[in-house]
Amino acid sequence: MQWLTLAVSLLTAAVVAPPLVRSLRENGFARENFRGATVAFPAGIAIPVAALLALIPLALLAELAKVDVFEPGVRGAFLYVVGVALLGLLDDLVGSQAPARGWRGHARAARSGILSTGAIKAAGTLGLAVFVLWGSGLSAAEYLLEVGVLVVATNLFNLLDLRPGRSAKALVLLGAALLIGSADVHPMWTVALFLGPILILLPLDLREVGMLGDTGSNVIGAVAGLWLVLTLSVTAQAIALGVMAAITVYGEFRSIAEVIDRTPGLRHLDSLGRITHA
């Protein structure tokens, strides 16, 4: 009955996320978005909060009623995603004054003796990845490959999140492709605790009620990375890592957003559900 994890996380997020996002705004946690509109920030904190609250009924069902609600790998997935969320929250709350942007910017800052929150987030994400995959019985090459997929995916979805709803939509498309291609739902159940809140936050993000921030976009990337690792073969993971690394490198020198805006199909998908302004 692993589907209960997704159902409970959806219900919990539907109850918790909207008032939490409103509370952020009312308590002064807000920032201007790409249009200059002031929105709640970082709304992505609702994802780990809703997931933690959903654990209460789910864990009680699993322990007291012996209901099979959790996939075997859910503990490692939970640790990785929540850890990434905390690192993103640090960047959102403390890193706004840091001038460093991208890997090159963080490297320049480090050479100047400045430890940016972005660099801390990158190193912390690597630490989480090597830990949660430790002891999984992989060869050294397979282990390093999976670490690479997790870390690069987590960062890539952060790079994508420059417009409302973009990173969550990318996750939905990726998840659909993985489900159809593999015909295996078990990886989805492993990350389902976070899928519910992500889906509930998507319309709030599209309507510009709240901005996910690094807290939310990195969580979405972490879920994407886990889904890839849990679904793909070694060869497919290597291909996925190469594609994601190429997009990441491109984003260091060129604008990914401009590519999306210039490509008709991508532009249409990217704008679906987003509010329009005269």
C-alpha positions as a printed Julia matrix, in Angstrom:
278×3 Matrix{Float64}:
  0.0    0.0     0.0
  2.83   2.36   -0.83
  0.37   4.56   -2.7
 -0.78   5.76    0.73
  2.46   7.72    1.04
  1.55   9.87   -1.97
 -2.09  10.18   -0.9
 -1.24  11.27    2.66
  1.5   13.66    1.5
 -0.92  15.25   -0.98
 -3.63  15.67    1.66
 -1.21  16.99    4.27
  0.31  19.49    1.85
 -3.13  20.66    0.69
 -3.99  21.49    4.31
 -0.62  22.89    5.39
  1.05  24.53    2.38
 -1.39  27.39    1.51
 -1.62  28.82    5.06
  2.13  28.35    5.56
  2.87  30.32    2.4
  0.44  33.05    3.49
  2.1   33.13    6.91
  5.5   33.69    5.3
  4.18  36.78    3.54
  2.39  38.1     6.61
  5.54  37.74    8.71
  7.74  39.62    6.27
  9.3   36.66    4.48
  8.86  37.96    0.95
 10.95  38.86   -2.07
 10.45  40.43   -5.48
 10.12  37.92   -8.29
 11.25  38.26  -11.93
  8.44  40.75  -12.64
  9.06  42.84   -9.55
  5.97  41.48   -7.74
  6.43  40.82   -4.01
  5.68  37.17   -3.17
  6.15  34.87   -0.18
  9.7   33.51    0.06
 10.98  30.85    0.44
  7.71  29.01   -0.22
  9.68  25.82   -0.87
  9.99  25.31    2.9
  6.43  23.95    2.73
  7.76  20.8     0.99
  9.86  19.38    3.88
  7.37  20.7     6.46
  4.45  18.89    4.82
  6.57  15.76    4.39
  7.51  15.75    8.08
  3.89  16.15    9.15
  2.78  13.4     6.77
  5.19  11.05    8.53
  3.04  11.1    11.67
  0.1    9.04   10.32
  2.28   7.08    7.91
  4.82   5.94   10.5
  2.03   5.07   12.96
  0.34   2.96   10.3
  3.62   1.25    9.47
  4.57   0.52   13.08
  1.27  -0.1    14.87
 -0.96  -1.44   12.1
  1.86  -3.12   10.17
  0.72  -1.48    6.93
  3.35  -1.57    4.19
  3.47   2.14    3.33
  7.2    2.74    2.86
  9.61   1.53    0.19
 12.9    0.09    1.53
 14.96   3.09    0.37
 12.74   5.8     1.84
 15.0    6.53    4.84
 17.98   7.42    2.67
 15.81   9.41    0.28
 14.25  11.32    3.17
 17.65  12.16    4.66
 18.98  13.4     1.35
 15.99  15.57    0.46
 15.58  17.14    3.9
 19.32  17.78    4.1
 19.26  19.48    0.72
 16.26  21.55    1.84
 18.17  22.81    4.89
 21.15  23.76    2.72
 18.84  25.58    0.31
 17.17  27.38    3.21
 20.59  28.57    4.42
 21.28  29.96    0.95
 17.86  31.64    0.81
 18.06  33.29    4.22
 21.77  34.1     4.48
 23.1   34.13    0.95
 21.13  37.0    -0.54
 24.05  39.38   -0.11
 26.64  37.04   -1.63
 27.73  38.17   -5.11
 28.82  34.7    -6.24
 26.71  33.06   -8.95
 27.28  29.66  -10.51
 30.21  27.3    -9.97
 32.71  29.81  -11.36
 31.39  32.56   -9.1
 31.67  30.39   -6.01
 35.19  29.33   -7.0
 36.25  32.97   -7.46
 34.76  33.83   -4.06
 36.64  30.93   -2.44
 39.93  32.09   -3.99
 39.26  35.51   -2.49
 38.81  34.01    0.95
 35.0   34.22    0.92
 33.04  31.06    1.68
 29.69  31.66   -0.02
 26.53  29.89    1.1
 26.31  28.52   -2.44
 29.66  26.81   -2.0
 28.55  25.44    1.37
 25.39  24.15   -0.27
 27.35  22.45   -3.06
 29.78  20.79   -0.65
 26.99  19.81    1.72
 24.99  18.27   -1.13
 28.03  16.2    -2.08
 28.43  15.1     1.54
 24.79  14.03    1.71
 25.06  12.13   -1.58
 28.17  10.17   -0.63
 26.6    9.32    2.74
 23.14   8.18    1.65
 24.63   5.95   -1.08
 27.28   4.52    1.26
 26.87   0.82    1.96
 24.61   0.17   -1.04
 26.81  -2.61   -2.37
 27.81  -0.83   -5.55
 31.18  -0.99   -7.26
 33.36   2.09   -6.9
 32.48   3.27  -10.42
 28.74   2.73   -9.91
 28.87   4.48   -6.54
 30.61   7.56   -7.96
 28.22   7.6   -10.92
 25.17   7.65   -8.67
 26.74  10.35   -6.5
 27.3   12.42   -9.64
 23.71  11.97  -10.8
 22.34  13.06   -7.41
 24.56  16.13   -7.08
 24.25  17.37  -10.67
 20.46  16.87  -10.79
 20.04  18.75   -7.5
 21.97  21.71   -8.89
 20.44  21.61  -12.38
 16.85  22.01  -11.2
 17.97  25.03   -9.19
 19.38  26.54  -12.4
 16.05  25.93  -14.15
 13.97  27.69  -11.52
 14.05  31.19  -12.97
 10.34  31.35  -13.8
  7.28  30.26  -11.79
  6.56  26.56  -12.03
  9.47  25.7   -14.31
 11.38  23.29  -12.08
  8.26  21.45  -10.88
  7.02  21.06  -14.45
 10.41  19.66  -15.46
 10.11  17.12  -12.63
  6.61  16.11  -13.76
  7.84  15.57  -17.33
 10.89  13.64  -16.13
  8.79  11.49  -13.81
  6.29  10.7   -16.55
  9.11   9.69  -18.9
 10.7    7.46  -16.25
  7.38   5.81  -15.4
  6.5    5.15  -19.03
  9.99   4.05  -19.98
 10.52   1.7   -17.05
  6.95   0.65  -16.19
  8.19   0.65  -12.58
  6.28   2.62   -9.94
  8.46   1.69   -6.97
 10.96   4.57   -7.43
  8.02   6.99   -7.44
  6.74   5.56   -4.16
 10.22   6.06   -2.66
 10.07   9.83   -3.3
  6.26  10.13   -2.97
  6.54  11.79    0.45
  7.84  14.9    -1.36
  5.9   14.6    -4.61
  2.64  15.49   -2.89
  3.87  18.85   -1.52
  5.62  19.67   -4.82
  2.36  19.13   -6.75
  0.37  21.2    -4.24
  2.9   24.06   -4.4
  2.96  24.08   -8.22
 -0.25  26.17   -8.67
  0.83  28.55   -5.89
  4.14  29.0    -7.7
  2.45  29.5   -11.08
  0.03  32.08   -9.65
  3.0   33.9    -8.07
  1.63  33.5    -4.56
  5.0   32.23   -3.39
  8.52  31.77   -4.75
 10.14  28.39   -4.13
 13.65  29.73   -3.62
 16.65  27.42   -3.45
 14.87  25.58   -0.63
 12.22  24.36   -3.05
 14.12  24.11   -6.33
 16.97  22.12   -4.78
 14.44  19.77   -3.18
 12.85  19.23   -6.59
 16.29  18.53   -8.03
 17.03  16.11   -5.2
 13.8   14.23   -5.91
 14.66  14.15   -9.62
 18.15  12.8    -8.9
 16.82  10.08   -6.61
 14.17   9.09   -9.15
 16.85   8.8   -11.85
 19.18   6.72   -9.67
 16.38   4.41   -8.54
 15.06   3.85  -12.07
 17.91   3.87  -14.58
 20.51   1.26  -15.45
 24.2    2.11  -15.11
 24.45   2.95  -18.82
 21.34   5.12  -18.73
 22.61   6.9   -15.62
 25.87   7.7   -17.39
 23.94   9.16  -20.33
 21.69  11.16  -18.0
 24.69  12.49  -16.1
 26.37  13.54  -19.35
 23.25  15.37  -20.55
 22.71  17.12  -17.21
 26.37  18.08  -16.92
 26.31  19.53  -20.46
 23.22  21.63  -19.64
 24.84  22.77  -16.4
 28.05  23.83  -18.18
 26.0   25.61  -20.83
 24.15  27.45  -18.06
 27.48  28.71  -16.71
 28.16  30.61  -19.94
 24.76  31.11  -21.6
 21.15  31.61  -20.51
 19.06  28.43  -20.34
 15.98  30.66  -20.01
 16.72  32.26  -23.39
 16.9   28.83  -25.04
 13.49  27.95  -23.58
 12.02  31.28  -24.72
 13.37  30.82  -28.27
 12.09  27.24  -28.67
  8.34  27.18  -29.55
  7.46  23.81  -27.95
  9.47  24.46  -24.81
  8.13  28.01  -24.57
  4.54  26.74  -24.7
  5.12  24.08  -22.05
  6.96  26.57  -19.87
  4.1   29.09  -19.98
  1.27  26.61  -19.3
 -0.67  27.61  -16.2
  1.33  30.75  -15.6
 -0.63  33.96  -15.03
 -0.45  36.52  -17.83
 -0.14  40.26  -17.49
 -1.18  43.03  -19.8
